Amino acid sequence: MSQSFTSYTLENDAAFLDSIKRASEVSTDLRIPFGLILRDFYKSQQAIFKLKGPGKFPPFKGKIDPKTGMTKYQARKKKKYGFDYPLLVRSGRLAASVLGPNNPGSISKITNLSLVFGTSVPYGVFHQSDDPRKKIPLRKFFFIGPEAPRFASSEQAGRPKRWLGIMQDHIDRSIKKALGA
């Protein structure tokens, strides 16, 4: 049975879960902070797909040819597709699916008390997975949890802290509104 999607849940982040719980105690509608979180996610995703080099991703594997300065794989990729970098944009399908909520392949759903986002592009799970690989290289594109420091820029690695701040701001505003302040 093959995997069809990758799923992250911030429930394991106690501070974020506590923030959602507190927010739901003072507000039954979290669509505004969830919308801000989703917008932050898409904005910070853009940097991954604009890399002109490997960034924090592992470089192309193989021996570098001194004449071309590239590995055989990198040279074949450049010849076949016209570029070697940026990564993860051979067809643009995966990138598009995680760069905007209305793009093909994008999963984006906000309800009063839930936020779900991701991609339905089937090969995304293989890029994201830590499983051993032969063909598709490790090229994670979702940085939310503990993997973030390994590959992500500071913009992506800082997501949980920013999202917690968004939730805290919503809680503070909701409390002030409830108190008539």
Secondary structure, 3 states (H helix, E strand, C coil): CCCCCCCCCHHHCHHHHHHHHHHHHHCCCCHHHHHHHHHHHHHHHHHHHHCCCCCCCCCCCCCCECCCCECHHHHHHHHHHCCCCCCCCCCCHHHHHCCCCCCCCEEEEEECCEEEEEECCCCHHHHHCCCCCCCCCCCCCCCCCCCHHHHCCHHHHCHHHHHHHHHHHHHHHHHHHHHCC
